[in-house]
Amino acid sequence: TVVVSTVPTAAGIITGSASSCTNSNGNIYFIADIPTATGYNWTLPTGATITAGTNTRSITVSFATAGGIIQVTPTNTCGNGTVSANYAITVNPTSVGGSIAGNTSVCSGINSTTLTLSGYTGTITKWQSSTSSTFASSVSDIANITTTLTATNLATTTYYRAVVTSGACSSANSSTATVTVNTLSTAP
């Protein structure tokens, strides 16, 4: 019996997530699908390490602080195959919620307060308001993705925060801003 093998090829064979998050164990699972390969030589960007698998078709990679390009060279008894196309990985910085300026007291009824978010990392995905300082209940989402929010005509003390997300990282909440509402005095 004569078994004839061919040199393995590697065109567009890497699959896996294209983004990770800094300081979150950034593990991403990759698969190389090359039927004629018996070995896989992975090339990783600086700072990345294989945490599971080595010369196998599936590996788990941890990214420390930066992304980069992943490639794989398949091998078999005929030698090394074609290096795969570049597979780019983005590693996002950890989400930071930042802080809100604008704590104030207003009188019930007609009022207006502008809150401003600063010191955040990521993209503002929404703002939230609540009558609970811990946001344990009565939480309302506000469809605002800018750094400022204007609260108007409040009748009760209300708490505000922004929700920020950096790429593939978990969301982070900003500090809480308080708009204290005082009731108007009435004549006896």
C-alpha positions in Angstrom: 0.0 0.0 0.0 1.3 3.4 -1.0 -0.3 6.3 0.9 0.1 9.6 -0.9 -0.2 12.8 1.2 -0.3 16.3 0.0 1.2 19.4 1.6 -1.5 21.0 3.7 -2.9 24.4 2.7 -4.2 27.0 5.0 -6.3 29.6 3.2 -8.8 31.4 5.5 -9.0 28.6 8.1 -8.8 30.3 11.5 -12.1 30.9 13.3 -12.5 32.5 16.7 -13.5 35.8 18.4 -11.9 38.9 17.0 -11.8 40.9 20.2 -10.9 40.5 23.9 -10.6 42.6 27.0 -7.5 43.7 28.9 -7.2 42.3 32.5 -10.0 39.8 32.1 -8.0 36.7 31.4 -8.6 37.6 27.7 -8.9 34.0 26.7 -10.1 33.4 23.1 -10.6 30.0 21.5 -9.3 29.4 18.0 -9.8 26.6 15.6 -7.8 25.8 12.4 -9.8 23.6 10.0 -7.2 21.9 7.6 -8.2 18.3 6.8 -4.8 17.2 5.6 -2.8 18.6 8.5 -1.5 16.5 11.4 0.3 19.4 13.2 -0.3 23.1 13.6 2.5 25.7 14.3 0.7 28.8 15.7 2.3 32.2 15.5 1.0 34.7 18.1 1.5 38.4 18.6 3.9 39.6 21.3 2.4 39.3 24.8 0.0 36.5 23.8 0.3 33.0 25.3 -1.4 29.7 24.5 -3.2 28.5 27.7 -4.6 25.3 26.2 -3.4 23.2 23.3 -0.1 23.7 21.5 0.5 21.9 18.2 -3.2 21.1 17.9 -6.0 22.4 15.6 -7.7 24.1 18.5 -6.0 26.4 21.0 -7.0 28.9 23.7 -5.0 32.1 23.8 -4.6 34.7 26.5 -3.9 38.3 25.5 -2.2 40.5 28.1 -2.5 44.1 27.0 -2.4 44.3 23.2 -3.9 42.5 20.2 -2.2 41.7 17.0 -2.1 39.0 14.2 -2.5 35.3 14.6 -1.4 32.8 11.9 -1.0 29.1 11.7 1.2 26.9 9.6 -0.1 23.4 9.1 2.2 20.4 8.9 2.1 16.7 7.9 4.5 14.0 6.7 5.1 16.1 3.5 6.4 19.1 5.4 5.1 22.6 6.2 2.1 23.9 4.4 1.0 27.4 3.5 0.9 30.0 6.2 -2.7 31.1 6.9 -4.0 34.5 6.2 -3.7 37.1 9.0 -6.3 36.9 11.7 -6.5 40.2 13.5 -7.3 40.4 17.2 -8.3 43.6 19.0 -7.8 43.8 22.8 -9.9 46.5 24.3 -9.0 48.4 27.5 -11.1 47.7 30.5 -14.3 49.7 30.7 -14.1 52.6 33.1 -17.4 54.3 34.1 -15.9 57.7 35.0 -17.5 60.4 37.2 -20.4 62.7 36.8 -20.3 66.4 37.7 -23.6 68.3 38.4 -24.8 67.2 41.9 -27.3 69.9 42.9 -30.5 70.8 44.7 -33.5 72.2 42.9 -37.0 73.2 43.8 -39.9 70.9 42.8 -41.7 71.7 39.6 -40.0 73.7 36.9 -36.2 73.0 37.1 -33.3 72.1 34.9 -29.9 70.5 35.7 -27.1 69.5 33.3 -24.9 66.5 34.3 -21.5 65.9 32.7 -19.6 62.7 32.4 -15.8 62.7 32.4 -12.8 60.3 33.0 -14.4 57.3 31.3 -12.9 54.6 29.0 -15.1 53.1 26.3 -18.4 54.2 24.6 -21.4 55.6 26.5 -24.2 53.1 25.8 -26.9 54.7 27.9 -27.7 56.7 31.0 -29.9 55.5 33.8 -32.0 57.2 36.5 -33.5 55.9 39.7 -35.2 57.1 42.9 -33.0 54.6 44.7 -29.4 55.7 45.4 -28.2 52.1 45.0 -30.2 51.7 41.8 -31.8 48.7 43.4 -35.3 49.6 42.1 -37.1 51.9 39.8 -34.3 52.0 37.3 -35.1 53.7 34.0 -32.8 53.6 30.9 -32.3 56.9 29.1 -31.4 56.7 25.4 -28.5 59.2 25.5 -25.0 58.3 24.4 -23.4 61.8 24.8 -21.3 63.1 27.7 -24.1 65.4 29.0 -27.6 64.8 30.2 -30.1 67.5 31.1 -32.7 66.6 33.8 -35.7 68.8 33.8 -38.9 69.3 35.9 -38.1 66.7 38.6 -40.6 66.2 41.3 -38.6 63.9 43.6 -34.9 63.4 44.4 -33.4 61.4 41.5 -30.1 59.6 41.0 -28.2 59.4 37.7 -25.4 57.3 36.3 -23.9 56.5 32.8 -23.2 53.0 31.5 -19.9 52.7 29.5 -18.7 49.7 27.5 -15.2 49.2 26.0 -15.4 46.8 23.0 -15.7 43.2 24.2 -15.3 44.2 27.9 -18.0 44.1 30.5 -19.9 47.4 31.0 -19.0 49.7 33.9 -21.2 52.2 35.7 -20.1 55.8 36.4 -20.3 57.4 39.8 -23.7 58.5 40.9 -25.0 62.1 40.6 -27.7 63.3 42.8 -30.3 65.9 42.0 -32.0 66.7 45.3 -35.5 68.0 44.9 -36.9 70.3 47.6 -40.6 70.9 48.0 -41.9 74.4 47.7 -43.1 76.0 51.0 -46.8 76.8 51.2 -48.4 79.7 53.0 -50.1 78.8 56.3 
